[in-house]
Each structure stands twice: as structure tokens, then as C-alpha cells.
Amino acid sequence: MTLFVAALTLALPPVAIQSSQEDWLTVAGVRSLTVNLPEGTVQIYLPLRIVGGEMISGSVFARPKPGSSLEGFTLRILDRTVAVNGQGFTVPIPGSSDRLTLSIDRAGAPAAEATIPLLGGAYAPHAMSVSPVATVGGALYVSGPFDGNRANTQLQVDGQAVGSLCESARGCAVSILGRSIGSHTVRIGEGLLNLEAKFNVLQVRVVAPGTRLKKGKQALDVVVDGLEGLPESAFPLGVSIANETPNILKMLDLETLVVGSRTSESSLGVLSVPFAEVKNGSWTGKLKVQALRVGEFRLTSYAYSKPFVKSSLP
């Protein structure tokens, strides 16, 4: 994630932030910015790829700490200022710009800033397509020729109207927070284009004897549930696993990551899920690891369709 560090005294200059990216949101076309403040956290969602001269939409959410409030804070992006209360926003990106600067302000004074580099050009899809899978609690990516204005996009999941987390001229991301594991239907309308498609919400579990492993090489079960009815064209799936405790655990014999920012084999890698190995809507594979020492470990994971990511997020 991208971490903002707010100045404890707002009269101080805002801290410059270096951008990074949460890998599980990359496959949903989302750039997530997390602003950590003494009063709580502000979460900003923007398109992963932003091009000068285009319209983009995003959203911003506040998560105040118990007993605190974030009511006085606003997000400033170009000439737009929005409250950090779950609002969506739409801004035109100047064609002459090569970067986008945004800030979190309190009473007009910047507490934290980030600068995002813009692309000089990007892949432009001619037709809509929907990712066949999304991981529980994540986002679903819809590739297509959008206008970047979320107000012009009609979205429904299982007949319920929803909004987009973000949108660009290349696609939009739909939150699936709260959706159950298994098959769902999404409907998208953008101008004269309309599409209805099925997608599956998947759950990925790494099953270990406990949170502490014995020292040495061993194998853990990786289970993917929610695969019922998923067509063969969605396969092979990739299961990306991030090792948050590389000083405790090393992951072995994993594929190189297809998308994302981290490349170290011991901290991030991919298991492949072939269609032929799915049984009763589930798949179980082995994750080879080496426990470097006894201690608690933490792994995070998500699933994606390799064919869709290759064709829709070049």
C-alpha cells in the first residue's frame, strides 16, 4: 500500500510520499492510497493507470479511530475538494501534465501529499469484458471503453445497484465487499454499450497446523473455494501469496509474479490452478516453505484469472 505520514503539527510542511501498490488491487485496476493520521485512516481509490487528457473517477473513505473524528479533513485533487466521507469524485486530468498531485487537508492546510506519475499513452479496449473471478472482500475489474465519469456508468451486482470504486477510459472497478463465495451476475451500462456477465467470488485459504511451524522444509495446503461453474476459459488461475514474515518463513518453488510490485521469490510468488484439478468447486495445492526459525508467520493471498489479466491489463 501507499503510506501517508501526516505531520503531527499541521503548521509543518506536508510529508512527501513515495507511491507503491497493493498487489491484490493491481489485478482489479485499482491504485489504493492509505493515509494514516492520528485521528484515523483515510482510504483513497484511483485508477491504476492514469493518462493526461482523460477524465477519471475515484472514491475516498474515512475510518476514524474510536473517540476521534475525521470530519475536518478533505481530499484535494487538482481543483476539486471533497469530504472524506465515502464520496465519489470525478476530475479531468490536464493533457499537459505528467504527474498528478493530491493532498489530505485539514482546514485548508495540507497534512499529507502524494504525487502520481501519469502515462503518456495506454491500451484502449474496444469492447467490454469482465474478470471471471474476484477474491472475497476485494474488487471486480471491468475492462472497456468508458468515459471516466462514474456518474455515466450504470452498475448492478445480482440486481442491486452499486457504484464504482474508480473509473478511467480503460475500465472500472466494482467493490464486492460483503458478497458471498460463489457465482454472481454483474450488469454494466456505459452509453450505448451494455453487458451482463457471470463472475465468481473466490476464497483463498492457506491451511497450516498453527501459526507457528517447526524449523525446516515442509508443505502447507492452499485451498481455493467458490469455483463452481467457472468456465475453462478462465483458467489457469493464479494464486498470489505474499509472505509478510520473510524473517520467519521462506516460500519455495513458486512462479514469477505476473503483476505487482514485489518480485522476491521468498516474499511473493504464484501458484497455478489448472482447470483439470478443480473438484466439487474447490482446488487444493501445496505451498512448499522453509521455516527459518520457530515463530509466528503471516501469509496473505488472492486469486485472479491469468488469461484475463494478460489480455486486459497489459
Buried (B, 14 or more C-beta within 10 A) or exposed (E): BBBBBBBEEBEEEBBEBEEBBBBBBBBBBBBBBBBBBEBBBBBBBBBBBBBBBBBBBBBBBBEBEEEEEBEEBBBBBBEEEBBBEEEBBBBBBEEEEEEBEBBBBBEEEBBBBBEBEBEEEBEEBEEBBBBBBBBBBBBBBBBBBBBBBBEBBEBBBEEEEBBBBBBBBBBBBBBBEEBEBBBBEBBBBBEEEEBEBEBBBBBBEBEBEEEEBEEEEBEBEBBBBBBEEBEEEBBBBBBBBBBEEBEBBBBBEBBEBBBBEBEEBBBBBBBBBEBEEBEEBBBBBEBBBBBBEEBEBEBBBBBBBBBBBEEBBE
